[in-house]
């Protein structure tokens, strides 16, 4: 029984640590599709342990985003559409 409580406590601590960040919502529309550009976010550039929300385009268009942020941990990415092109690196 003690082991069950230890395991449950460990799982709950993992869940709590990953949920400590904010949910950053992508809006696009900046000069580029870079994640590091504040104009592309509704509520600020993602920080360590944040989650990312990629909402669907209101007209159903494909949206592009380039994750050029380094050395941060993203808790989760929530994608509401299948029409995203998500790449990692820098724009050319």
N, C-alpha and C positions, 0 to 999 in steps of 0.2 A: 504494500500500500504506500509506503514511503517513496518508493521509486516512481510510482504513478504520479504523486504530487510533485516530485522533482521534475519529471518530464513535462507535466502540465505547466509548471512555473517557467521552465526553459522555453517552451513554445510561446507562452504569453509574453515573455520578455522579448523574443524575436519579433513578434507581431507589433509590440509597442514601439520598438526601435525603428522599424521600417515605416511606421505611420506617423513619425514625428514631424515630417516636413509638410510643406504646403502643396496644394494642387495648382500647378501652373497651366494656364489655358492658352493654347496656340491660337493666334488670330491671323498670322501672316500679314502680308501687305507692306512689309518693310522693303528697303532697297534690295535686299537679298533674302534668301530663305534660311539664313544662319540663325541658330539658336542663341548666339551671343548678342544678337541685335534686339534691344529692348522694344523697338517698334513692332516686333513680331509677336509679342506676348500681351495678353490682357492685364496681367497682374505681376509683371516683373520676370526677369531672367531666372531660370531654374538654378537653385542652389543645392548643395549636398543634401541628400535624402528626400528631395521633393519628388512628387509624382507629376507626370505630364498628361494633360488631356488634349487629344487631337480630335476636335469636333468635326462633324461632317460639314462639307461646304454647302451653303444654303441652296445652291443651284446644281449640286451634284458633280461639280468639276473636280478633277484630280488636283491635289495640293502637294507641294514639295516642301520638304524641310531638311536642313542639313545640320546634324549635331556636330558642331565644331568645339563644344565644351570639353575640356579635359580635366582629369583628376576629380570628378564628382561622381557620386553614386546616386543613380536614379532609382527610387523605390519601385515604381511601376510606370508603365506607359499604357494609357487607356485610349484606344483608337475606336472612334464611333463609325468609321467608314472604311471600306476596302479601297478607296481611291486616294491613298497616300503613297508618295514616294519618299521614303525616309532613308537618308544616307548618312554616313559618318565621315568626317574629314573637313576639308576647307573647300569653298567654292573656287572654281577655276576662272 
